[in-house]
Amino acid sequence: MNKINVRLLSKDVIKKNLYFFLNYVSKDRLTKYYKYKNEADKLLTLGSGYFIKKYVNGNIFYNKYNKPYSDNVYFNISHSFDYVVFINCDKECGIDIEKITSSSPDMSLYMFDEIIKDDKDFCYHFTLKEALLKCVGTGFCVSNVKEVISKEGLINYQNNNYYLKSFLWNDYYISICINSDENFDINIIEELL
């Protein structure tokens, strides 16, 4: 059984150490930072850039669906409201974090065969779908989102095996998908600088 490190970075840590992050991230990430108008978006893009520079150490490329990848490590990033999360491992992977908030019936019907009224349940299933699709490399650029599996454990999707796990962290769901048929443990690491 493998252990997957989930690294978390809060918007507050980034804000308190803004000068460090502005000088640490790549020029491309800095350009993204200055394009954003919303402070939260600016801070979260710095957090993403920090993780990439610290843990990827290689050239970053983007597939046709805009998923970042490297030639030396598999990794994935997600952010929601106050946190950026990052994973890297020896197999293709996907991660999603979402704060539990109100979901609309329209979004629920777009994602699922029926309306999921419970916001916690909606967020749980949403993050599982997104982690899988990020692992596959398409994100939500699929023809029928409803057909995408949203359950934990070993699944087969498009003739490949994936292992999915989800957990509740504060008022967020974090879901992870690894292109593997092996179970894994999760180790949560908060980056505090």
C-alpha positions in Angstrom: 0.0 0.0 0.0 1.4 3.4 -1.0 1.2 6.6 1.0 0.1 9.7 -0.9 1.1 13.1 0.6 -1.6 15.7 0.3 0.0 19.1 0.8 -2.3 22.0 1.9 -1.5 25.7 1.8 -3.8 28.3 3.2 -4.5 31.6 1.7 -3.7 33.2 5.1 -0.1 31.7 5.0 0.4 33.0 1.5 -0.9 36.5 2.5 1.3 36.6 5.6 4.3 35.7 3.5 3.5 37.5 0.3 6.9 38.9 -0.3 8.4 35.4 -0.1 5.9 33.9 -2.6 6.2 36.8 -5.0 10.0 36.2 -5.1 9.8 32.4 -5.1 7.4 31.5 -7.9 8.3 31.4 -11.6 7.9 34.4 -13.9 5.0 32.7 -15.7 3.2 32.3 -12.4 3.9 35.9 -11.4 2.4 37.0 -14.7 -0.8 35.0 -13.8 -0.8 36.6 -10.4 -0.8 40.2 -11.8 -3.6 39.3 -14.3 -6.0 38.4 -11.6 -8.1 41.2 -10.0 -9.6 39.2 -7.1 -7.2 38.9 -4.2 -8.1 35.3 -3.4 -7.4 34.2 -7.0 -4.1 36.1 -6.9 -3.0 34.3 -3.6 -4.2 30.9 -4.7 -2.2 31.1 -8.0 0.9 32.0 -6.0 0.2 28.9 -3.8 -0.1 26.7 -6.9 3.2 28.2 -8.3 4.9 27.5 -5.0 4.0 23.8 -5.0 5.0 23.4 -8.7 8.4 25.0 -8.1 9.1 23.2 -4.8 7.9 19.7 -5.7 8.0 19.3 -9.5 11.4 20.7 -10.4 11.1 20.4 -14.2 9.6 21.9 -17.2 5.8 22.3 -17.1 3.7 21.5 -20.1 0.0 21.5 -20.7 -2.2 19.0 -22.5 -4.9 20.0 -24.9 -7.3 20.3 -21.9 -4.9 22.6 -20.1 -3.8 20.0 -17.5 -0.3 20.7 -16.3 2.2 17.9 -16.5 6.0 17.4 -16.2 8.4 15.0 -17.8 9.8 13.9 -14.4 6.9 13.6 -11.9 3.1 13.1 -11.9 1.3 15.8 -10.0 -2.0 17.7 -9.7 -3.3 20.8 -8.0 -6.6 22.1 -6.9 -7.9 25.1 -4.9 -11.1 26.3 -3.4 -11.9 29.4 -1.3 -9.0 29.4 1.3 -6.8 26.5 0.3 -4.5 25.1 -2.4 -3.9 21.3 -2.4 -1.2 19.4 -4.2 -0.2 15.8 -4.8 2.6 14.1 -6.6 3.3 10.5 -7.0 4.7 7.8 -9.4 1.5 7.4 -11.3 -1.0 9.7 -13.0 -3.1 11.4 -10.4 -5.9 13.9 -9.8 -7.0 15.9 -6.8 -9.9 18.1 -6.1 -10.8 20.3 -3.1 -14.2 22.0 -2.7 -15.7 23.9 0.2 -19.1 22.6 1.2 -21.5 25.3 0.0 -25.0 25.5 -1.5 -25.4 23.7 -4.8 -27.9 24.6 -7.4 -30.5 22.1 -8.7 -29.3 23.0 -12.2 -25.7 22.0 -11.4 -26.9 18.8 -9.7 -29.0 17.8 -12.8 -26.0 18.6 -15.1 -23.7 16.3 -13.0 -26.0 13.6 -11.8 -29.2 11.7 -12.9 -31.2 13.3 -10.1 -31.0 16.4 -7.9 -28.8 15.9 -4.9 -30.3 18.2 -2.3 -27.8 17.6 0.5 -24.9 20.0 -0.1 -22.4 17.8 1.7 -23.4 14.8 -0.4 -23.2 16.9 -3.6 -19.7 18.1 -2.8 -18.5 14.6 -2.0 -19.7 13.2 -5.3 -18.6 16.3 -7.2 -15.0 16.1 -5.9 -14.8 12.4 -6.8 -15.8 13.1 -10.4 -13.4 16.0 -10.7 -10.5 14.1 -9.2 -11.1 11.2 -11.7 -11.4 13.5 -14.7 -8.3 15.4 -13.7 -6.4 12.1 -13.4 -7.6 11.1 -16.8 -6.5 14.5 -18.1 -9.7 15.9 -19.5 -11.3 17.8 -16.7 -14.9 18.3 -17.3 -14.4 18.4 -21.1 -16.2 15.1 -21.5 -19.4 14.5 -23.5 -21.5 13.2 -20.6 -20.5 14.2 -17.1 -23.4 12.1 -15.7 -21.7 8.9 -16.9 -18.5 9.6 -14.9 -18.3 7.4 -11.8 -18.3 9.1 -8.4 -17.6 6.5 -5.8 -14.6 5.5 -3.7 -12.5 2.4 -4.2 -11.3 0.6 -7.3 -13.2 1.6 -10.5 -12.7 1.0 -14.2 -13.2 4.0 -16.4 -12.5 4.1 -20.1 -10.7 0.7 -19.8 -8.3 1.9 -17.1 -8.2 1.1 -13.4 -8.3 4.0 -10.9 -8.4 4.1 -7.2 -10.4 6.9 -5.6 -10.6 8.2 -2.0 -12.3 11.1 -0.4 -12.1 12.7 3.0 -13.7 15.6 4.9 -11.2 18.2 6.1 -12.8 21.0 8.1 -15.6 22.2 5.9 -14.0 20.9 2.6 -14.1 17.6 0.8 -10.8 16.5 -0.8 -10.8 13.7 -3.3 -7.9 11.9 -4.8 -7.6 9.6 -7.8 -4.6 7.5 -8.8 -4.3 5.6 -12.0 -3.7 2.3 -10.2 -5.6 -0.7 -8.9 -3.8 -0.5 -5.5 -5.3 1.1 -2.4 -3.3 3.9 -0.7 -3.1 5.8 2.5 -3.3 9.6 2.7 -0.9 11.7 4.7 -2.0 15.3 5.1 0.8 17.9 5.3 0.0 21.6 6.0 2.7 23.9 4.6 3.4 26.6 7.1 6.7 27.9 5.7 
